[in-house]
Amino acid sequence: MSPNREGPALEVVETVTNRYGQLSLREARLLDPSLAVGAKVRAPSPGEVLTFVLDELRPGALQPRQRYPPPALDVRGFELLRKLVPEVPTPASLQGLGLGPLHALYPEGYGVLYVDVPGEEAERLWHTLDAQASRTGYRPVLLGGDEREMKAMPLAWQQYRDELPTPEGRAPNYIGLPRDEDPMDDPATVLAHAERLDVDALVAKARASASDGGEEREPSRVGTSLEAVLEPLSGEPHARVRLALVPTDAAWKTLAHLPVLMQAGESTPSLVKVTALSRRWEECHGARVASVRPGIVEWVMDRPAKDRDAALALAREQLALEPSEMGTAAQEATALMQSTTWYLWWD
């Protein structure tokens, strides 16, 4: 309950004579002890009440500088998220790493766990867990987004099912890779379709509807560290960063488990397409998925392209997948030959 929120106001009174416009002092002080007779407040909606209760139950959330109101939950959403409150037992392979309490990321299961870690330690921890992934059976991925997106992340699969457009309602996005033409029912479905996807045909289709890069501009950023751990404006590490642990045997497969990528604009390609391209880049360049945020993926690689022709071919693939906010293929190739991290962003 708040005296400053929009909506029909209730007056705090000693004795209620109009239940549509008044609230008793006793009831008001159960929610806010500072309220007095005469105060004007707005009672929360049922969805807001559920969200408030869940926030009180769940483990400590990330605390970005900017605070957002939580999304209102219906009863179904509340019941789904309530399953995520308890800690889950730490798998034997992850014990001894000092990760702290682990929680399930999705109410549907899928085995994905998460833990919130200090931002200044996040990139180092990612590299440690990446190096041990073959032993632990879990691939690390740093997650991100504002507070609202982080709270909505566990319901991403349900949101996809609820908002799936009808065939007549689908419209191709501006880079010619419609996000809704591939299924996203669950991680196994995404992986199965990604493994069958003809990547050469995908790139050719995308390039047919996109230019070979943008105009000449400032040289592209040479990536040597992960941006997911940094505050966008200050460049300082976030206080806390969410780290997902995905039970799979290859880094490219983690994307099939992370629909947070789709919580962005309509230009974001489908999980199937980005997963398939990521497989190609991991096999050819050793590029491993390191962070996923709404509309953003970062990779870390062992073998940056050294040959100019190979770098140019790679730049054209990345431009086909994400042509916006990028320079010419020649500029991108130059940056790729010096980079140990890649960054793709769909506006």
Secondary structure, DSSP 4 states (H G I P E B T S, - for coil): -BTT-SS--EEEESS-S-TTTEEEHHHHHHH-TT--TT-EEBPPPHHHHHHHHHHHHSPPPP--SS--PPPP--HHHHHHHHTTSS-BPPPGGGTTS----BEES-TT-TT-EEEEEEHHHHHHHHHHHHHTHHHHS-EEEEE---HHHHHHGGGHHHHHHHHPPPGGG----TTS--TTSS--SSHHHHHHHHHH--HHHHHHHHHHTS-SB--S-SPPP---S-GGGB-TTT-PBPSEEEEEEE--SSGGGGGGG-GGGGSS-TTSPPHHHHHHHHHHHHHHH--EEEEEETTEEEEE-SS---SHHHHHHHHHHHHHH--TT--BHHHHHHHHTT-SEEEEE--
